[in-house]
Each structure stands twice: as structure tokens, then as C-alpha cells.
């Protein structure tokens, strides 16, 4: 039989011209919903972000019984959207330690954006716009 690839919220393959998908990461520290902090290029990977850009401080830190407050956002790229999403939320609560925690999972990488707009990552696959 024929196999089909299902691509609902994960960029599949490459863009129409064969280049990687360029995914913009919102600036969580800006009131402008079009402001961008970083761009990541992906081929077939999922991208998930947890943070404050869309809904404010809504991610709860169970250790403190209060909202997580050490970062503005955490974005994770990896082969599976479900895990990228779970890792982004968990790493966001962990703060900057979350960047290294995500890197322990094969095929996943993270970008933290601090409250003052600094980009924190362990690889160079993230670019400023």
C-alpha cells in the first residue's frame, strides 16, 4: 500500500523550494505580537514554545506553588511534537538549567529567552532575525 506522511503542526520535509522551514520565535518581552526574538531552521522537526508571550505567566512551578518566573520563554525543537511540547514546558519551569536538561534527549535542542531578552542556547542553530 501507499504510505502517507501526516503533518498537522510539525513542518514536514522542506519548504517548496527545498530549503529548511524558517520558524520565527516570538519576542516574549514585547507588546508587539509580530516582534521576533529568534529564527530556527528545521527540516521535519517539531517546534514548541512555552512562555509568557501569548498568555502571560500561566505556567505553574509545583516546587514553589507559584507561576514560573525565571524566564520569558523556552523553545524546544526535536523529532516529536508531543515530547517537544512537554520538554518546553518542563524546561521553562526549570529555568536556564532546562537548556542543558533538554540537550540530554537525543535529537532535541532548546533556546531560552531571559526576562531581559538574552538568548541562551548550547548550539548555533538559532539566529537573531
Wavefront OBJ file of the C-alpha trace (Angstrom):
o trace
v 0.000 0.000 0.000
v 0.819 3.636 -0.179
v 2.317 5.347 2.829
v 1.271 8.854 3.793
v 3.021 11.348 5.988
v 0.803 13.236 8.377
v 1.927 16.786 9.083
v -0.523 18.766 11.129
v 1.505 21.043 13.399
v 5.002 19.859 12.547
v 6.771 21.215 9.465
v 7.228 18.287 7.082
v 10.286 17.947 4.925
v 11.408 21.188 3.368
v 9.797 24.364 2.084
v 8.593 24.418 -1.532
v 11.997 25.500 -2.836
v 13.813 22.689 -0.983
v 15.145 24.911 1.780
v 14.530 24.292 5.501
v 11.460 25.786 7.131
v 12.300 29.028 8.950
v 10.275 29.263 12.159
v 10.122 32.582 13.996
v 10.197 32.599 17.789
v 8.019 35.369 19.229
v 9.601 38.012 21.418
v 8.005 37.312 24.804
v 9.231 40.656 26.134
v 7.447 42.784 23.518
v 3.886 44.074 23.381
v 4.055 43.802 19.563
v 2.687 40.345 18.602
v 4.793 40.476 15.407
v 8.102 41.018 17.243
v 10.598 38.185 16.774
v 13.461 37.189 19.092
v 14.978 34.351 17.080
v 14.596 32.178 13.996
v 15.285 28.464 13.803
v 15.572 26.435 10.598
v 14.079 22.941 10.681
v 13.630 20.023 8.318
v 10.939 17.676 9.593
v 11.334 18.614 13.249
v 8.651 19.882 15.604
v 8.884 23.257 17.327
v 7.191 24.007 20.662
v 7.416 27.058 22.918
v 6.304 27.610 26.496
v 6.410 31.067 27.949
v 4.758 34.372 28.549
v 4.245 35.841 25.045
v 0.633 34.769 24.455
v -0.877 34.153 27.896
v 1.365 35.838 30.439
v 2.602 33.934 33.500
v 0.395 30.855 33.216
v 2.936 28.020 33.706
v 2.895 26.812 37.314
v 6.018 25.738 39.222
v 4.940 22.930 41.533
v 8.085 23.384 43.643
v 7.067 26.890 44.714
v 3.292 26.643 44.220
v 3.556 29.855 42.167
v 3.940 30.770 38.493
v 7.368 30.102 36.951
v 9.158 33.458 36.803
v 12.822 32.943 35.872
v 12.444 33.025 32.049
v 10.342 34.739 29.401
v 10.182 31.643 27.148
v 11.668 28.256 26.306
v 11.519 26.787 22.791
v 12.353 23.160 22.026
v 12.993 21.618 18.609
v 13.019 17.871 18.101
v 11.616 14.914 16.205
v 8.283 14.558 18.062
v 5.844 17.387 18.788
v 4.387 15.784 21.918
v 7.811 15.470 23.534
v 8.992 18.887 22.300
v 5.914 20.448 23.924
v 6.366 18.564 27.203
v 10.090 19.340 27.279
v 9.454 23.057 26.561
v 7.049 23.368 29.483
v 9.237 21.409 31.891
v 12.409 23.238 30.843
v 10.641 26.599 31.166
v 9.872 25.810 34.814
v 13.478 24.652 35.368
v 14.869 27.994 34.183
v 18.274 28.177 32.487
v 19.111 24.657 33.718
v 16.364 23.490 31.354
v 18.527 24.222 28.292
v 21.096 21.602 29.344
v 18.375 19.215 30.513
v 16.742 19.218 27.067
v 20.114 18.563 25.402
v 20.283 15.206 27.207
v 17.470 13.918 24.976
v 18.670 12.646 21.607
v 17.636 14.924 18.758
v 16.270 17.773 20.910
v 17.653 21.274 21.422
v 16.425 24.277 23.368
v 16.504 28.056 23.318
v 15.724 30.061 26.449
v 14.851 33.736 26.290
v 15.558 35.537 29.540
v 13.500 38.301 31.066
v 15.975 40.836 29.637
v 15.878 39.300 26.126
v 19.123 37.311 26.163
v 19.125 34.157 24.003
v 20.608 31.159 25.863
v 21.382 28.023 23.845
v 24.015 25.317 23.543
v 24.244 25.227 19.736
v 24.377 27.800 16.965
v 21.263 26.647 15.084
v 19.297 29.629 16.363
v 19.646 33.040 14.708
v 18.559 36.542 15.528
v 16.105 37.922 12.946
l 1 2 3 4 5 6 7 8 9 10 11 12 13 14 15 16 17 18 19 20 21 22 23 24 25 26 27 28 29 30 31 32 33 34 35 36 37 38 39 40 41 42 43 44 45 46 47 48 49 50 51 52 53 54 55 56 57 58 59 60 61 62 63 64 65 66 67 68 69 70 71 72 73 74 75 76 77 78 79 80 81 82 83 84 85 86 87 88 89 90 91 92 93 94 95 96 97 98 99 100 101 102 103 104 105 106 107 108 109 110 111 112 113 114 115 116 117 118 119 120 121 122 123 124 125 126 127 128 129
